[in-house]
Amino acid sequence: GYILAGNSELNGDDYYAIKVLPPSCATTAVAELDAPPPGYTVIKNGTIISPSQTWSGNYLVQGYVEVPPGKTLTIAPGAVIQFANKTETGIESQIVLDEGNGGHSLTGAKLINNGTITAIPSCINGAGLWDGIEVRGVSSHTQSGFYDGSVTANPSSNINFMSDNGITTIKTNVDGTWDWNHTGGIITANQANFTDNVRVAQFLYFNHPNSSYFTKCNFTTDPSLYAVYALPDCFVSMYATKGINFTGNIFQNTKPWPAAYVYDVHGSGLVSVDATYNVKPTGTTSNSFKGLNYGIYGLTTLGLPVTIQGTSISIENNFFNNYYDVYLSGANNSIVKYNNFTKVNIGGMLPSFKTWNLFFDGCNSFTDEYNYFGATSTFLAP
């Protein structure tokens, strides 16, 4: 016989020795690929997009899709592109956008999303995610479009259920290692939706100004991600990058807080190491961070500044019910102005648990001005 043990916390420390599926579990990626529903087109593993293509309608993607230099894959409005998962198929399921060679005809590959890119639904535990998008560049060159691949997420588009890879801006070698000569891919998103991803975007070392931005986008984690036995990491991570802009976005986890604090349950908003970036309103639309572990977590060993700022006309970034709103370590000359930090009683936490709104750790010459700090419960004082 077998004895299987675990605990009631959804924090990644339970594993299975046997997987038993109920008879009702008929919705799997393999089943969908073997017998696609009427009106669905199946894209085989290893498909290369040449010439440029526009996908309209419904697609099931078996695995790896590559967009070579000079080519564009466009997802039409209303199209639904569903990727299989590696748990079931054993095949990496992702879109790869190749870097360009600097010539006008072989510029960086492009993905333009106007529809929905997501995973094939599966009732197999842990199988409800696809492996995201790899957008490559050339580390030694500035971003110009000639060398860097790019992802464009247009208004009302959706990218859902990506694994921890998210949209990553570095080339992955065949052996799984990263090629640091091929960073600098561009991600631009305007009024796009990113829902139930373990991570949305991962920016890695690029020693030039970065033109990537997110404007008026919705980043949301809800109980559907936990239903596929996955935990959120963060919406966007940045390592050694410069100047990425976040304006007027919503970063939120709508899952209720548990009765006892568990560190890795709710994920974080923006997480950075040795990066500079700007978190500001656009017009009258603020950035909002809600229900997260960290709203913003910034660590630097180089004394680099971060700007988290509203405007002087009472337009603020809003931080609501995050355990830790803003944590900056070693970020000299950072600016945190015109922000609204608010907390209420989160999930009946014990009064002894301490949290904070704004924490400068080892930061020199920082600016902390015109910020509002409010709470509706007494035990949440820093």
Secondary structure, DSSP 8 states (H G I E B T S, - for coil): -------S--SS----S-----TT----HHHHHHS--TTEEEE-TTEE--S-EEE-SEEEE-S-EEE-TT-EEEE-TT-EEEE--HHHHSS---EEE----SSSSS---EEEESSEEEE----STT---B--EEE---TTS--SSSS--EEEE-TT-EEE-B-TT-EE-EEE-TTS-EEEEEE--EEEEES-EEES-SEEEEE----SB---EEES-EEEE-HHHHHTT----EEEEEES-EEEEEES-EEEE-S---SS--TTSS-EEEEEES-EEEEE-BTTB--EEES-SEEEEEE-SS----EEE--TTS--EEEES-SEEEEEES-TT-EEESEEEEE---TT--TT---EEEEEES--S-EEES-EEEESSGGG--
